[in-house]
Amino acid sequence: MKDYQKHLEKLRADAAECRLVCDLATDPKKREMFDRLALHLTSLADQVELAMLEAGKQP
């Protein structure tokens, strides 16, 4: 379970970094790309978190 937690933290950190780059980008294409990356990484983190919760419910 600790591996999941490490991956979850990394995904959340990477998503936050992409969001920051998106907010600072002046090129519209870069802004759009980093926005998509942030959304995708956030979605992946949500899925890992859900898997952790489901695994914790099982005996």
C-alpha positions, 0 to 999 in steps of 0.5 A: 500500500505504501507503493500506491501512496508514493505513486499517488503523491508523485502524480499529484505533485506532477499534476500541480507542476503541470498546472503551474506551467499551464498558468505561466505559459504565454504560448496558447498551445503550450498552455493547452498541452499542460492543461491537458497533462494536468487534467490527465495526471489528476485523473490518474491520481484519482484512479490510484486513490480509488484503487487504494480505497477499494483495496482497503475495504477488502479483507 
